[in-house]
Structure formats: C-alpha cells, structure tokens
Amino acid sequence: MIEIHVPGRRRLALAELVTDYNGTLAVDGILRPGVPPLLRQLAGRLRLHVLTADTFGVAREQLAGLPVALTVLPPARQDQAKRQYVESLGAAGVAAIGNGRNDALMLEAAGLGIAVVQEEGAALNALASAELVCRSVEDALGLLLNPQRLIATLRA
C-alpha cells in the first residue's frame, strides 16, 4: 500500500497498479530494460496488473518471472474493458499508467492516472484524462516508489 496525503487534495491510498503494455512498459513489444527492477520493487507495495491487446504476441514471454497479473484483452472495446478492470479493483485505490487512446478511460477512472510519452507517443485523450504526465514509464514508476515527488507535483 502506498498512502499519500497531498495538500489541497484527497488522501490517496493505493493498493493496485494497472498498466498498459505496448507503448507503456514495452516498445515494439519488447519490455523496456529499466522496467523489471522497478516492477519488482513496487510489488512489495502494490499488486501489479498489466492489460494489453498484445499486438506483437510476446507480452506473456516478456513478463515471465515478473510479479504481475497479465490480462490479454479482446480487440473490441478495449477502452471500456480497461476502465471496468480498474473499477473492479476499487478505482480509488488504483494507480494507472498508459499512453494510448484506449487507456484514457482507465486513466480517468483511477485514483491516480499517469500518462507517459515515450517512443510511441501518447494519444491526446490519454493526456487529458491523466492527472499527470511523465516522459517515461521509469519516471512514472519512480514517482510511486518516491511518493514525496507526487506530493510536490500534485499539491494544490
């Protein structure tokens, strides 16, 4: 659990992390090198979930041995499926990270939505639905590992 009190905002009590895979944790289907150690560190504080269409068909292989629950989504209505997944976990206790158009509803529903802009770019609606934007998933995961950074960014 990560508990954060941001002055001028509600208290965040995060128990879950839900992330997109392609464009977020991975580039062209391949897991970014800095991601595995950060996920292992976060696993002691949050339950980790990865949602993906698995465009390249390698997500299960790439995530093997990491402490994450992987869900491969069907092609239709992924944006709604991601939002429903976050809501099923208790949205207020979820941090979500994504970059794509199909991540916007998930980012909006989550207690803390973080958009990332990396090699694959980011959809405008994902940026607008997030509470904050990071230049990499490593930076986003680092915020969760160092909650004081979140306080500095999100305070009113």
MITI-635886 format. One record per residue (C-alpha): residue number from 0; x, y, z. Coordinates in pm, whole numbers, plus 50000, padded with zeros to 5 digits. Layout:
BEGIN
+-----+-------+-------+-------+
| pos |    xx |    yy |    zz |
+-----+-------+-------+-------+
| NUM |     X |     Y |     Z |
...
+-----+-------+-------+-------+
# end
This chain:
BEGIN
+-----+-------+-------+-------+
| pos |    xx |    yy |    zz |
+-----+-------+-------+-------+
|   0 | 50000 | 50000 | 50000 |
|   1 | 50115 | 50350 | 49921 |
|   2 | 49945 | 50623 | 50121 |
|   3 | 49989 | 50980 | 50010 |
|   4 | 49839 | 51296 | 50154 |
|   5 | 49855 | 51575 | 49900 |
|   6 | 49781 | 51918 | 50048 |
|   7 | 49463 | 52059 | 49897 |
|   8 | 49350 | 51716 | 49768 |
|   9 | 49206 | 51396 | 49899 |
|  10 | 49428 | 51132 | 50054 |
|  11 | 49544 | 50860 | 49815 |
|  12 | 49558 | 50504 | 49945 |
|  13 | 49689 | 50300 | 49653 |
|  14 | 49685 | 49920 | 49662 |
|  15 | 49691 | 49836 | 49289 |
|  16 | 49889 | 49941 | 48983 |
|  17 | 49732 | 49882 | 48642 |
|  18 | 49946 | 49947 | 48335 |
|  19 | 49915 | 49920 | 47963 |
|  20 | 50185 | 49712 | 47793 |
|  21 | 50270 | 49834 | 47441 |
|  22 | 50381 | 50195 | 47439 |
|  23 | 50395 | 50197 | 47818 |
|  24 | 50602 | 49909 | 47957 |
|  25 | 50726 | 49800 | 47615 |
|  26 | 50840 | 49943 | 47283 |
|  27 | 50756 | 49738 | 46974 |
|  28 | 50654 | 49454 | 47205 |
|  29 | 50987 | 49440 | 47391 |
|  30 | 50992 | 49525 | 47760 |
|  31 | 51194 | 49839 | 47835 |
|  32 | 51518 | 49737 | 48016 |
|  33 | 51459 | 49958 | 48322 |
|  34 | 51110 | 49825 | 48389 |
|  35 | 51169 | 49480 | 48551 |
|  36 | 51366 | 49602 | 48855 |
|  37 | 51115 | 49881 | 48917 |
|  38 | 50822 | 49639 | 48899 |
|  39 | 50996 | 49406 | 49143 |
|  40 | 51043 | 49696 | 49387 |
|  41 | 50682 | 49806 | 49355 |
|  42 | 50548 | 49452 | 49402 |
|  43 | 50625 | 49481 | 49772 |
|  44 | 50386 | 49775 | 49798 |
|  45 | 50123 | 49728 | 49525 |
|  46 | 49952 | 49445 | 49339 |
|  47 | 50059 | 49477 | 48976 |
|  48 | 49832 | 49427 | 48673 |
|  49 | 49917 | 49455 | 48303 |
|  50 | 49637 | 49495 | 48047 |
|  51 | 49716 | 49454 | 47678 |
|  52 | 49587 | 49369 | 47334 |
|  53 | 49929 | 49202 | 47294 |
|  54 | 49975 | 49347 | 46946 |
|  55 | 50310 | 49170 | 46900 |
|  56 | 50210 | 48844 | 47073 |
|  57 | 50504 | 48844 | 47315 |
|  58 | 50372 | 49004 | 47636 |
|  59 | 50346 | 48676 | 47831 |
|  60 | 50702 | 48582 | 47735 |
|  61 | 50840 | 48929 | 47808 |
|  62 | 50671 | 48946 | 48151 |
|  63 | 50761 | 48589 | 48255 |
|  64 | 50903 | 48577 | 48605 |
|  65 | 50779 | 48924 | 48699 |
|  66 | 50525 | 48970 | 48980 |
|  67 | 50240 | 49086 | 48755 |
|  68 | 49895 | 48961 | 48664 |
|  69 | 49865 | 48972 | 48284 |
|  70 | 49530 | 49012 | 48111 |
|  71 | 49514 | 48995 | 47732 |
|  72 | 49208 | 49185 | 47615 |
|  73 | 48995 | 49106 | 47309 |
|  74 | 49022 | 49360 | 47027 |
|  75 | 48679 | 49521 | 47068 |
|  76 | 48605 | 49796 | 47323 |
|  77 | 48941 | 49781 | 47498 |
|  78 | 48896 | 50129 | 47643 |
|  79 | 48584 | 50018 | 47826 |
|  80 | 48739 | 49687 | 47931 |
|  81 | 49034 | 49871 | 48087 |
|  82 | 48805 | 50109 | 48275 |
|  83 | 48592 | 49819 | 48400 |
|  84 | 48904 | 49637 | 48517 |
|  85 | 49016 | 49941 | 48718 |
|  86 | 48667 | 49981 | 48865 |
|  87 | 48656 | 49612 | 48962 |
|  88 | 48967 | 49667 | 49175 |
|  89 | 48815 | 49970 | 49351 |
|  90 | 48919 | 50264 | 49133 |
|  91 | 49009 | 50498 | 49420 |
|  92 | 49287 | 50259 | 49525 |
|  93 | 49434 | 50221 | 49177 |
|  94 | 49725 | 50396 | 49010 |
|  95 | 49710 | 50353 | 48633 |
|  96 | 49975 | 50420 | 48369 |
|  97 | 49916 | 50434 | 47995 |
|  98 | 49972 | 50623 | 47673 |
|  99 | 49711 | 50514 | 47421 |
| 100 | 49369 | 50622 | 47317 |
| 101 | 49233 | 50302 | 47470 |
| 102 | 49391 | 50398 | 47805 |
| 103 | 49203 | 50726 | 47854 |
| 104 | 48901 | 50584 | 48040 |
| 105 | 49129 | 50378 | 48265 |
| 106 | 49341 | 50684 | 48348 |
| 107 | 49032 | 50892 | 48420 |
| 108 | 48873 | 50627 | 48645 |
| 109 | 49185 | 50552 | 48851 |
| 110 | 49257 | 50720 | 49182 |
| 111 | 49581 | 50833 | 49018 |
| 112 | 49614 | 50837 | 48639 |
| 113 | 49959 | 50884 | 48485 |
| 114 | 50017 | 50922 | 48112 |
| 115 | 50359 | 50856 | 47960 |
| 116 | 50505 | 50999 | 47640 |
| 117 | 50775 | 50773 | 47501 |
| 118 | 50883 | 50640 | 47160 |
| 119 | 50526 | 50557 | 47054 |
| 120 | 50395 | 50898 | 47163 |
| 121 | 50073 | 50949 | 47355 |
| 122 | 49712 | 51000 | 47248 |
| 123 | 49572 | 51342 | 47329 |
| 124 | 49273 | 51196 | 47514 |
| 125 | 49509 | 50989 | 47733 |
| 126 | 49699 | 51306 | 47824 |
| 127 | 49377 | 51492 | 47900 |
| 128 | 49244 | 51207 | 48119 |
| 129 | 49557 | 51172 | 48334 |
| 130 | 49637 | 51373 | 48645 |
| 131 | 49999 | 51397 | 48545 |
| 132 | 50226 | 51322 | 48252 |
| 133 | 50573 | 51168 | 48265 |
| 134 | 50839 | 51144 | 47997 |
| 135 | 50892 | 50771 | 48063 |
| 136 | 50739 | 50476 | 48243 |
| 137 | 51057 | 50457 | 48450 |
| 138 | 50985 | 50811 | 48574 |
| 139 | 50622 | 50719 | 48645 |
| 140 | 50719 | 50408 | 48842 |
| 141 | 50979 | 50615 | 49024 |
| 142 | 50706 | 50854 | 49139 |
| 143 | 50525 | 50563 | 49301 |
| 144 | 50845 | 50446 | 49468 |
| 145 | 50912 | 50801 | 49592 |
| 146 | 50570 | 50942 | 49691 |
| 147 | 50717 | 51275 | 49805 |
| 148 | 50767 | 51352 | 49436 |
| 149 | 50396 | 51301 | 49379 |
| 150 | 50312 | 51539 | 49662 |
| 151 | 50531 | 51809 | 49510 |
| 152 | 50368 | 51765 | 49169 |
| 153 | 50003 | 51730 | 49272 |
| 154 | 49968 | 51976 | 49561 |
| 155 | 49705 | 52249 | 49518 |
+-----+-------+-------+-------+
# end
